[in-house]
Amino acid sequence: MKEIHSKLEDLRKYANLLKGYREKGKDQLGSDLTLRGAVERYLHVAIECVLEIGEMMISKEGWRKPETYREVIETLGEKDVLPSKFAESFSRVAGLRNILVHRYADVDLDELYHHLQEDIEDFDEFARHVAQYLSD
């Protein structure tokens, strides 16, 4: 349980760091490799936190072991840790993780900028739902 709470804190930290980069324009994100690298890395690490939290919860509860990263998040939806609609939409971060890790040279600037501007609150929502589940 302590490990999960620690990972939730890490997730919040990375989400807040990402929010700090939102003021940067897409052109700056595309031309400043240091900035782009930081955004990609913090997104990747935030997603890894989500997946590790999910895997720890699944193991702790003795639920069926997921076969994919997407299934980690979907399982949390099936088990009412996350609202099912949120789990369904949020599970797409597993695909983003795979792009960031395996196809890092192909990360689309428009997609990266979109995630930075539109999706960071999903990490906060995930953390809220997990914390609520753990407190019940």
N, C-alpha and C positions, 0 to 999 in steps of 0.2 A: 504494500500500500504506500509506503514511504517513497519507493522508487517511482511510482506512478505520479505522486504529487510533485516530486522533483522534476520529472519530465514535463508535467503541466507548466511548471514555472519556466522551464527552458523554452517551451512552445510560446508562452506569452512574451518572453524576452525577444525571441526571433520575430514574432509578429510585430512587436513594437518597433524593432529595428527596421523592418520592411516598411512600416507606415512612415518612418522618417524619410524614406527615399521617394515618396509619392510626389513631392514637390518638383522633382526633376522631370523635365520633359522627355518625350520619347526620343527626340533627336539627341539629347544629351546621353540618354541611356544607350543609344546606338553608337555614339562616337567615343564615349569614355569607357574603355575596356575595364578599368578598375571598378567603376560604378557598376557596370553590367555584371562583372564577376561577383561582386558583393551581393547584388540582388539575386543572382542565380544561386549562389551558395546559401544564403539565408533562406530562400525558398526551399531548397533541397533539404536543409537541416530541419526546417519546420515540418516538412512532410515526413521526414524520418522520425521525428518526435511523435507525430500522429500515429504512424504505423507501429512504433515501439510501444506506445501506450495501449493501442488496440491489441497487440500481441500479448502484452502482459495481462491485460484484463481477461482475454480469452483463455489464457493458460490458468489464471487464478480461479476463474469460474468453472473450468473444466468443459468449456464449450468445444464444439467441433473445430478442428484445426483448419484454417483457411488454406486454400491452395495458391491463392494469388494475393497481391497487396490490395487490390480492389475488394476482394472478399473479406479482408480484415475489417474494412469500414462497413461493408454491407452486413457483416455479422453483428456489428454493434447496433445497427439499425434493427435487425431481426430480433435482437435480445432487449430492445427498448432502452439501450444506453443512449442512443441518438434517435430523434424522430425519423421515421422511415424515409420521408421525402428528402430530408436533409442528408441522410446517409447516402441515398441514391445519387443526389447531385454532387455531394462532397467526394464521393468515391473516385471521381475523375482525377483527383490529385495523384492517384496512383499512376495514372498515365503520364502526368507531368513529371513525376519522380523518375520514371523510366527514361523520358526524354532527357532530363537534366543529367542523368547518370550515364546512359548508354549512347545517346545521340547528341551530346553536348555541343558539337560543332554545328548542329542543325537547329538549335533553339531559335524559333522565329521571334524577331523583335516585337512585332505587333502582339503576338500571343503573350510574351513575357510582360510587356507593358500593360496589357489587359489584366493579367493576373495581379500585377502590382496595384493597379488602380481599383479593381473590382472585387477581388477575392480574399483579401487578407483578413477581413472580419470573419470569414468562415473558420479560421483557426481559433479565434476568440469564442465563436459559438460552439465549436467542438469542445474546447476546454471547459466552457460553462456546463455543457451537458454531462461530460464525464465527471466533473466535480460534484454536480448534483446527484448523479447516480451513486457515487462513492459515499455521499453523505446520508443517503437514504438507508 
